[in-house]
Amino acid sequence: MRSDFLKTRDLRFSSSPVKLLALFIHVMSTTAKRHVVYWNSTNTRLTGDDYSVQVNLSDYLDILCPHYPADHPSSGPVETLALYLVAEGQFRGCVETKEAIKRWECNQPFAPYGPVRFSEKIQRFTPFSLGFEFLPGHHYYYSSLSTDDGPPLPCMKLRVTVCCPPSKYSPLFIL
């Protein structure tokens, strides 16, 4: 009787590493990634015309604002700016229009705790009134303009592509 119990028990636990591996692979494939962008004029990728980030649903886009140490010499003005979610046409010209959605304002360049970080969760639905809903297979465009009290800045912009367009067939079960 005892040996039958041990055999059953051994069989039950012998498949556990496989199940754990499958669970680990599933969790790793569904884990959200954070895409960090340092939004300032020294980031030459932003001032070019081709900076693009590909994200998945549930990922985060983290924008870090310009930051200066408290003892920053006053030899030049500090960067303060507003970031907008814009249509593709506005993205090409880096201009503000009525249709642009102001997402954030980088107006604390001397924040004592370091650069101000804004996070955008890439999600299909949002429960928040100020949140934004992203669709798979679509492009979204961010650009910035100097605030009234800031110096003139170069056109800085970012294209975000949400992967992947919905397929005609989707799996019913994920193993």
C-alpha positions in Angstrom: 0.0 0.0 0.0 2.8 2.4 0.9 4.7 1.8 -2.3 1.6 2.5 -4.4 1.3 5.9 -2.7 4.9 6.7 -3.4 4.6 5.7 -7.1 1.5 7.9 -7.5 3.2 10.8 -5.7 6.4 10.5 -7.8 4.4 10.5 -11.0 2.5 13.6 -9.9 5.6 15.6 -9.0 7.6 14.4 -12.0 5.6 16.7 -14.3 6.0 19.7 -12.0 9.2 21.0 -13.5 7.5 21.0 -17.0 4.5 22.8 -15.6 6.7 25.3 -13.8 8.7 25.9 -16.9 5.5 26.5 -18.9 4.2 28.8 -16.3 7.5 30.7 -16.2 7.5 31.1 -20.0 3.9 32.3 -20.0 4.6 34.9 -17.2 7.7 36.1 -18.9 5.9 36.5 -22.2 3.1 38.5 -20.6 5.3 40.7 -18.4 5.0 44.4 -19.1 8.2 46.1 -20.3 9.2 49.7 -19.5 10.4 51.8 -22.4 12.4 54.8 -21.0 12.9 58.0 -23.0 15.0 60.9 -21.7 13.1 63.8 -23.2 15.6 66.7 -23.6 17.4 68.4 -26.4 20.6 66.5 -25.8 18.8 63.3 -26.8 19.7 63.4 -30.6 17.4 60.5 -31.3 14.4 62.7 -30.4 15.6 65.6 -32.7 15.9 63.3 -35.7 13.0 62.3 -37.8 13.1 58.5 -37.2 12.9 57.8 -33.5 10.4 55.0 -33.0 9.6 52.7 -30.1 7.6 49.5 -30.5 5.5 48.5 -27.5 3.0 45.8 -26.6 -0.2 46.2 -24.8 0.4 46.4 -21.0 3.9 47.9 -21.6 4.8 51.3 -20.1 6.3 54.4 -21.9 8.3 56.3 -19.3 9.2 59.9 -20.2 11.9 61.5 -18.0 11.9 65.3 -18.1 14.9 67.5 -18.3 16.6 67.8 -14.9 19.4 70.0 -13.5 21.3 69.9 -10.2 20.4 72.6 -7.7 23.8 74.3 -8.2 23.4 74.5 -12.0 25.2 77.6 -13.3 22.9 80.2 -14.7 24.9 80.5 -17.9 22.0 79.4 -20.0 18.3 78.8 -19.6 16.9 75.5 -18.5 14.6 73.4 -20.6 10.9 73.5 -19.8 8.4 72.0 -22.2 5.0 70.5 -22.8 4.5 67.1 -24.4 1.6 66.4 -26.8 0.0 63.4 -28.4 -0.6 64.6 -31.9 -1.8 63.4 -35.3 0.8 62.3 -37.9 0.5 65.5 -39.8 1.2 67.6 -36.7 4.1 65.3 -35.9 5.9 66.1 -39.1 5.8 69.8 -38.5 6.1 69.8 -34.7 3.4 72.3 -34.1 0.5 72.7 -31.6 -3.0 72.6 -32.9 -6.5 72.3 -31.5 -6.4 68.5 -32.0 -3.2 68.0 -30.0 -3.7 66.4 -26.7 -1.5 67.8 -24.0 -0.2 64.8 -22.0 2.4 66.3 -19.6 4.3 69.4 -18.7 8.0 69.2 -17.8 8.2 72.4 -15.7 10.2 71.3 -12.6 13.8 71.1 -13.9 15.2 71.5 -10.4 13.1 68.9 -8.7 14.9 67.7 -5.6 14.2 64.0 -6.1 15.6 63.8 -9.6 14.0 64.0 -13.1 10.2 64.1 -13.2 8.9 60.9 -14.7 5.6 60.5 -16.5 4.4 57.0 -17.3 1.9 56.1 -20.0 0.5 52.6 -19.7 -0.2 51.1 -23.2 -3.6 49.6 -22.8 -6.6 48.9 -24.9 -9.1 50.2 -22.3 -8.5 52.7 -19.5 -10.7 53.3 -16.4 -9.3 56.8 -16.1 -10.9 59.9 -17.7 -7.5 61.3 -18.5 -6.0 58.0 -19.7 -5.5 57.2 -23.3 -6.6 54.0 -25.1 -4.2 52.4 -27.6 -5.1 50.1 -30.4 -2.8 47.2 -31.6 -1.3 47.8 -35.0 -1.6 51.7 -34.8 1.0 54.4 -34.6 0.9 57.2 -32.0 2.9 60.4 -32.1 4.4 62.5 -29.4 6.0 65.9 -29.8 7.0 68.7 -27.6 7.0 72.5 -27.6 8.9 74.9 -25.3 6.7 76.4 -22.6 6.2 80.2 -22.5 9.0 80.7 -19.9 11.4 78.3 -21.5 14.0 78.8 -24.2 13.3 77.9 -27.8 14.0 74.2 -28.3 14.5 72.0 -31.3 11.6 69.9 -32.5 11.6 66.7 -30.4 9.4 63.9 -31.4 8.7 60.2 -30.9 6.6 57.6 -32.8 5.2 54.8 -30.8 3.9 51.7 -32.6 1.7 49.3 -30.7 2.3 45.7 -31.7 0.5 43.8 -33.2 -2.5 44.1 -35.5 -5.2 41.8 -34.4 -5.2 38.6 -36.3 -8.2 36.9 -37.9 -7.7 33.9 -35.6 -6.6 34.0 -32.0 -5.8 31.1 -29.8 -8.6 30.1 -27.3 -6.1 28.7 -24.8 -2.6 29.6 -23.7 -0.7 26.7 -22.4 
